Amino acid sequence: MSAELRAAGRGNLFTALPPPGGGEIFQTLFAGPGCRVERIVSHGHASAPGDWYDQDGDEWVVLLAGDAVLRFERGGDVALKAGDWIAIPAHSRHRVESTSADALWLAVHGTPSG
C-alpha cells in the first residue's frame, strides 16, 4: 500500500467494535468540507425520553446490522432492518426509539453549506 493510501485512512466497518455498555458510540471515519461520515454502534440503545435530534445539516444513514426504529416528530415511526437506509432532511426532529443489541449504522452528515 502506498504512503498516500495509508495517510488517507483505511479500515473495516465490522472490526474493532466496542463492547456493549453505556450509550451509543460514535466514531468519525471521515470529515471533509461539506460532509462527515461516522460509524455508530448502538447495542440496544434508545434516545432518552423527550430527547430529539434536530440537526442543522441533512443526514443519510444505513443500518448495516441489526434492527432499529426511528421516531419522527411529524411522521411517526420508521422500522429499519439491516440494509435499509433513510435520508433525513435538516431539522427533521427525530429520535432513536429502539435498536437491537447488534445495531450498527453508517451515517453521512451534510453541513448546512454542503
HELIX and SHEET records of a PDB file:
HELIX    1   1 ALA A    3  ALA A    8  1                                   6    
SHEET    1   A 5 ILE A  25  GLY A  32  0                                        
SHEET    2   A 5 CYS A  35  VAL A  41 -1                                        
SHEET    3   A 5 LEU A 104  GLY A 110 -1                                        
SHEET    4   A 5 GLU A  59  ALA A  65 -1                                        
SHEET    5   A 5 TRP A  85  ILE A  88 -1                                        
SHEET    1   B 3 GLY A  76  LYS A  81  0                                        
SHEET    2   B 3 ASP A  67  PHE A  72 -1                                        
SHEET    3   B 3 HIS A  94  THR A  99 -1                                        
END                                                                             
